[in-house]
Amino acid sequence: MLRIAFACYLFFSSLPLMAQESVLRIYSATDISAIRPLLHEFETLNPKVSILYREFNTQELYDELLDPTLPPPDVVISSASDLQVKLVNDGFAQPIYDVPNVSNHQPWAQWSNELFGFTYEPIVFVYNKESFQNRSIPHTHEALAEQLREQAKFYQGRIGTYDAASSGLGYLVASQDEVTFSLTGRLQESLGRARADIHCCTSLLLTRLTTGDLVFGYNLLGSYAMAKAMNNEHIGVIVPEDYALVIVRSAFVHRDAKAAELGADFIAYLRSPAGQQTIANNTALMPLDRTLGSHNDPENQLNSSTNFHPIRLAPELLLYLDQHKKTQFLNSWSQALGD
């Protein structure tokens, strides 16, 4: 019996609970369609548990948790690693123990005993296949920058990326790009000259790429993009060959959780062999355990020779959240993109 009660940030509704049921409240910046198989399996393994799931975008989730007048969740999940580290650093999490080490353990995907990663998701390029018939497809950041200069008319108003000012994930990726790639400033200026279409969310950008309103998507979340491409002949995905940032979707138990033990069990499940296998086989996400592969990656791009740059769950992510640093970065980003 389905017992997951879904609520987005516009409304909240709950289902009648069976007698003696425990409730696990999850606040998450993950599409319900992407994570639903994990929620179902956890409920199957724990038949007296009902999950109340509330969905946000990354920045909205962070802002919600800062409001002391609002009831807290039990578990917090987000792909915005810097905001997750900030919340944990500011005392919003509680330590939990006996969380499994994932096979092929990635030590960068855990911070202390409080924040735990459970996915491995590259940042990718996405393109509309019909628009690139008889055209070369850029496979590196430098190649994209060159095309934006040399084929300005083709890309004008038809390349999309995250809005770093409104999307927590967008800001994380844009700021980490600056750390990784020396030509980021030049590429941002090229995006500005092309009048890049900016949005808060992957789903909106993928929709516009599917319809052909956009021909190219820069720095999008690979898990969602690859899942879309599996079921849509119009979409192609490129894991950049020069380097690919990798985000880890992470979870923690809220310090004021009413069901802290149940929340710890859920996080342990996400990192368990069973949870990782379900991620690999049945979800739009990608497992942290890289030995499993992913059904969303039929071309095995995750095991290519690409130079992967995982974004570590670590205090250095707080650097770009310093208010002065963040304001300075967003001013430069806005000026480059002509906003």
Secondary structure per residue as TSV (DSSP state, phi and psi in degrees):
chain	resnum	aa	ss	phi	psi
A	1	M	-	360.0	132.1
A	2	L	-	-73.4	124.0
A	3	R	-	-122.7	5.7
A	4	I	-	-77.3	123.7
A	5	A	E	-101.9	113.6
A	6	F	E	-93.2	140.3
A	7	A	E	-142.6	131.1
A	8	C	E	-92.9	-176.8
A	9	Y	T	-77.3	-0.9
A	10	L	T	-95.4	-23.1
A	11	F	-	-154.1	163.7
A	12	F	-	-139.9	126.4
A	13	S	-	-136.7	143.6
A	14	S	-	-119.9	156.2
A	15	L	-	-100.2	152.0
A	16	P	-	-58.4	135.3
A	17	L	-	-97.4	144.3
A	18	M	-	-71.1	156.7
A	19	A	T	-58.6	137.4
A	20	Q	T	66.4	18.1
A	21	E	-	-79.6	144.9
A	22	S	E	-95.6	147.6
A	23	V	E	-114.1	130.0
A	24	L	E	-111.2	117.5
A	25	R	E	-100.0	118.8
A	26	I	E	-116.6	124.5
A	27	Y	E	-103.7	128.0
A	28	S	E	-148.0	141.5
A	29	A	S	-98.9	55.9
A	30	T	S	-137.8	129.9
A	31	D	-	-55.4	133.9
A	32	I	H	-58.4	-35.2
A	33	S	H	-65.5	-29.0
A	34	A	H	-78.1	-32.8
A	35	I	H	-105.6	-6.9
A	36	R	H	-52.9	-43.3
A	37	P	H	-58.9	-33.7
A	38	L	H	-68.8	-41.4
A	39	L	H	-64.1	-42.9
A	40	H	H	-61.6	-45.4
A	41	E	H	-66.3	-39.2
A	42	F	H	-63.5	-40.5
A	43	E	H	-65.8	-36.0
A	44	T	H	-64.3	-40.8
A	45	L	H	-72.3	-22.0
A	46	N	S	-129.4	78.8
A	47	P	T	-63.8	-14.8
A	48	K	T	-99.6	17.5
A	49	V	E	-113.3	134.3
A	50	S	E	-116.0	139.4
A	51	I	E	-106.1	127.5
A	52	L	E	-104.2	116.5
A	53	Y	E	-115.7	125.3
A	54	R	E	-121.4	127.0
A	55	E	E	-105.4	136.9
A	56	F	-	-134.5	168.9
A	57	N	-	-87.2	170.3
A	58	T	H	-61.4	-43.5
A	59	Q	H	-70.7	-39.3
A	60	E	H	-63.7	-38.6
A	61	L	H	-61.7	-47.3
A	62	Y	H	-59.5	-46.5
A	63	D	H	-63.6	-38.8
A	64	E	H	-60.2	-42.5
A	65	L	H	-71.0	-22.1
A	66	L	H	-79.4	-13.0
A	67	D	-	-84.3	110.1
A	68	P	T	-71.5	-11.7
A	69	T	T	-85.8	-8.7
A	70	L	S	-98.5	146.7
A	71	P	-	-66.7	141.3
A	72	P	-	-83.0	156.6
A	73	P	-	-86.0	179.9
A	74	D	S	-92.5	-40.9
A	75	V	E	-128.4	139.9
A	76	V	E	-118.3	129.1
A	77	I	E	-127.6	133.2
A	78	S	E	-157.0	154.2
A	79	S	S	-93.9	-7.7
A	80	A	-	-83.9	86.9
A	81	S	H	-59.6	-36.7
A	82	D	H	-66.0	-40.3
A	83	L	H	-69.5	-34.5
A	84	Q	H	-64.5	-46.2
A	85	V	H	-61.8	-39.7
A	86	K	H	-61.7	-45.2
A	87	L	H	-62.6	-43.7
A	88	V	H	-65.4	-43.2
A	89	N	H	-61.5	-32.0
A	90	D	T	-88.5	8.8
A	91	G	T	89.1	20.3
A	92	F	-	-86.1	-6.5
A	93	A	B	-113.2	163.0
A	94	Q	-	-123.0	147.3
A	95	P	-	-68.7	145.8
A	96	I	-	-133.7	154.2
A	97	Y	-	-127.5	173.3
A	98	D	-	62.0	31.1
A	99	V	-	-87.5	128.0
A	100	P	-	-61.8	143.6
A	101	N	-	-78.8	128.2
A	102	V	-	-70.0	143.3
A	103	S	S	-54.6	143.6
A	104	N	S	59.0	47.9
A	105	H	-	-51.2	132.9
A	106	Q	-	-106.4	98.8
A	107	P	G	-63.0	-22.9
A	108	W	G	-71.8	-12.5
A	109	A	G	-95.4	22.0
A	110	Q	E	-148.6	138.7
A	111	W	E	-123.7	118.9
A	112	S	T	55.9	-146.3
A	113	N	T	-110.4	30.7
A	114	E	T	-122.1	-36.1
A	115	L	E	-119.2	126.8
A	116	F	E	-130.2	121.6
A	117	G	E	-81.6	151.1
A	118	F	-	-140.0	1.4
A	119	T	B	-132.5	165.6
A	120	Y	-	-133.6	100.5
A	121	E	E	-126.6	112.8
A	122	P	E	-74.1	156.8
A	123	I	E	-95.6	128.7
A	124	V	E	-130.0	171.5
A	125	F	E	-97.7	144.1
A	126	V	E	-129.4	141.7
A	127	Y	E	-139.7	155.9
A	128	N	E	-86.9	116.9
A	129	K	T	-61.0	-41.7
A	130	E	G	-63.5	-36.1
A	131	S	G	-70.0	-22.4
A	132	F	G	-104.0	14.8
A	133	Q	T	-62.5	127.7
A	134	N	T	66.3	21.0
A	135	R	S	-126.1	147.2
A	136	S	-	-75.6	142.7
A	137	I	-	-102.5	125.6
A	138	P	-	-68.1	130.1
A	139	H	-	-110.3	-0.4
A	140	T	S	-135.8	163.5
A	141	H	H	-63.5	-40.6
A	142	E	H	-66.4	-40.3
A	143	A	H	-62.7	-38.0
A	144	L	H	-64.5	-44.5
A	145	A	H	-59.2	-40.7
A	146	E	H	-64.9	-43.9
A	147	Q	H	-64.8	-37.2
A	148	L	H	-62.4	-31.7
A	149	R	H	-79.8	-44.4
A	150	E	H	-83.9	-23.7
A	151	Q	T	-123.1	47.9
A	152	A	H	-57.6	-39.7
A	153	K	H	-64.7	-40.5
A	154	F	H	-61.9	-41.1
A	155	Y	H	-88.1	-11.1
A	156	Q	T	-57.7	116.6
A	157	G	T	69.4	10.5
A	158	R	-	-126.5	16.7
A	159	I	E	-118.8	135.8
A	160	G	E	-122.7	153.7
A	161	T	E	-156.6	176.3
A	162	Y	E	-71.1	150.9
A	163	D	-	-85.7	106.1
A	164	A	T	-64.6	-21.8
A	165	A	T	-79.8	-27.4
A	166	S	T	-114.6	-13.8
A	167	S	-	-110.3	123.7
A	168	G	H	-62.2	-42.6
A	169	L	H	-65.2	-40.6
A	170	G	H	-60.2	-41.9
A	171	Y	H	-67.5	-42.0
A	172	L	H	-58.0	-49.1
A	173	V	H	-66.5	-43.1
A	174	A	H	-64.5	-42.3
A	175	S	H	-70.9	-37.7
A	176	Q	H	-72.1	-28.3
A	177	D	H	-60.0	-41.5
A	178	E	H	-63.0	-36.8
A	179	V	H	-68.0	-35.1
A	180	T	H	-90.9	-37.0
A	181	F	-	-119.2	119.9
A	182	S	T	-68.3	-20.5
A	183	L	T	-99.3	17.3
A	184	T	H	-58.5	-43.6
A	185	G	H	-58.8	-42.5
A	186	R	H	-66.4	-39.6
A	187	L	H	-65.7	-40.4
A	188	Q	H	-61.8	-40.3
A	189	E	H	-64.1	-38.0
A	190	S	H	-64.9	-39.0
A	191	L	H	-63.0	-37.7
A	192	G	H	-65.3	-43.9
A	193	R	H	-64.1	-30.6
A	194	A	T	-82.3	2.6
A	195	R	T	51.3	59.9
A	196	A	-	-57.7	141.5
A	197	D	E	-88.7	116.1
A	198	I	E	-110.1	141.0
A	199	H	E	-142.0	163.7
A	200	C	S	-78.9	-26.7
A	201	C	-	-132.7	145.9
A	202	T	H	-58.8	-42.2
A	203	S	H	-59.8	-40.0
A	204	L	H	-66.2	-42.8
A	205	L	H	-65.8	-41.1
A	206	L	H	-65.8	-35.9
A	207	T	H	-62.8	-43.9
A	208	R	H	-70.0	-29.9
A	209	L	H	-72.0	-36.5
A	210	T	H	-64.5	-42.2
A	211	T	H	-77.2	-15.1
A	212	G	T	90.6	-0.1
A	213	D	S	-60.8	-33.3
A	214	L	-	-115.5	147.5
A	215	V	S	-103.7	-19.4
A	216	F	E	-148.8	140.1
A	217	G	E	-118.3	127.4
A	218	Y	E	-104.2	129.1
A	219	N	E	61.2	51.9
A	220	L	E	-100.1	163.3
A	221	L	E	-72.8	118.3
A	222	G	H	-63.3	-36.5
A	223	S	H	-61.3	-48.5
A	224	Y	H	-67.2	-39.2
A	225	A	H	-65.6	-43.6
A	226	M	H	-68.9	-36.1
A	227	A	H	-64.2	-39.6
A	228	K	H	-65.0	-43.3
A	229	A	H	-65.2	-29.3
A	230	M	H	-62.0	-28.6
A	231	N	T	-118.5	12.2
A	232	N	-	-143.0	115.9
A	233	E	T	-71.8	-10.1
A	234	H	T	-85.0	-14.1
A	235	I	E	-107.7	133.2
A	236	G	E	-122.3	149.9
A	237	V	E	-126.2	135.2
A	238	I	E	-121.7	122.7
A	239	V	-	-84.0	113.1
A	240	P	-	-52.3	136.1
A	241	E	S	-80.3	-25.3
A	242	D	S	-76.6	-45.0
A	243	Y	-	-164.6	152.9
A	244	A	E	-135.7	119.2
A	245	L	E	-63.8	148.2
A	246	V	E	-128.3	123.9
A	247	I	E	-97.1	151.8
A	248	V	-	-114.6	123.6
A	249	R	-	-76.4	127.1
A	250	S	E	-125.6	161.5
A	251	A	E	-139.3	148.4
A	252	F	E	-144.9	159.9
A	253	V	E	-90.7	126.4
A	254	H	B	-64.3	144.7
A	255	R	T	-61.4	-28.3
A	256	D	T	-106.2	23.8
A	257	A	-	-60.3	135.3
A	258	K	T	-80.1	-24.1
A	259	A	T	-124.6	59.6
A	260	A	H	-62.6	-42.1
A	261	E	H	-65.2	-40.2
A	262	L	H	-66.5	-38.6
A	263	G	H	-62.0	-41.6
A	264	A	H	-63.2	-38.1
A	265	D	H	-63.5	-38.7
A	266	F	H	-66.5	-43.0
A	267	I	H	-65.7	-39.7
A	268	A	H	-60.6	-39.4
A	269	Y	H	-63.5	-42.3
A	270	L	H	-57.9	-33.7
A	271	R	H	-98.1	-0.2
A	272	S	S	-76.2	162.7
A	273	P	H	-54.6	-40.5
A	274	A	H	-64.4	-46.3
A	275	G	H	-64.0	-43.1
A	276	Q	H	-64.6	-38.0
A	277	Q	H	-66.8	-39.0
A	278	T	H	-65.2	-40.7
A	279	I	H	-58.2	-45.8
A	280	A	H	-66.3	-38.8
A	281	N	H	-95.0	-29.7
A	282	N	H	-127.1	-2.3
A	283	T	S	-118.8	171.5
A	284	A	S	-86.6	6.7
A	285	L	S	-97.4	-179.4
A	286	M	-	-130.4	134.8
A	287	P	B	-72.1	150.4
A	288	L	S	-65.9	-32.7
A	289	D	-	-73.7	102.8
A	290	R	T	-75.9	-6.9
A	291	T	T	-76.2	-12.9
A	292	L	S	-88.5	-21.4
A	293	G	-	70.4	-165.7
A	294	S	-	-156.6	138.1
A	295	H	T	-67.3	-17.5
A	296	N	T	-82.6	-1.7
A	297	D	-	-122.5	62.9
A	298	P	T	-64.0	-25.9
A	299	E	T	-88.3	4.9
A	300	N	-	56.9	41.0
A	301	Q	G	-70.3	-24.7
A	302	L	G	-68.4	-20.5
A	303	N	G	-106.9	23.2
A	304	S	S	-79.3	-177.0
A	305	S	S	-84.6	9.0
A	306	T	-	-55.9	145.9
A	307	N	-	-84.1	95.1
A	308	F	E	-80.0	137.3
A	309	H	E	-121.1	85.5
A	310	P	E	-62.4	138.5
A	311	I	-	-87.5	109.0
A	312	R	-	-68.2	142.1
A	313	L	S	-79.0	97.8
A	314	A	S	-159.5	159.8
A	315	P	G	-60.6	-22.9
A	316	E	G	-63.4	-17.5
A	317	L	G	-66.7	-17.4
A	318	L	G	-72.1	-17.4
A	319	L	G	-56.0	-48.3
A	320	Y	G	-80.7	-1.5
A	321	L	G	-95.7	-7.2
A	322	D	S	-55.4	131.8
A	323	Q	H	-58.7	-42.1
A	324	H	H	-65.7	-45.2
A	325	K	H	-63.3	-42.4
A	326	K	H	-65.9	-44.2
A	327	T	H	-61.7	-43.3
A	328	Q	H	-62.2	-44.5
A	329	F	H	-64.9	-46.7
A	330	L	H	-66.3	-33.8
A	331	N	H	-62.6	-45.9
A	332	S	H	-65.2	-41.1
A	333	W	H	-62.4	-45.2
A	334	S	H	-64.8	-41.3
A	335	Q	H	-64.4	-40.7
A	336	A	H	-65.6	-39.3
A	337	L	T	-87.3	2.5
A	338	G	T	72.6	25.6
A	339	D	-	-93.8	360.0
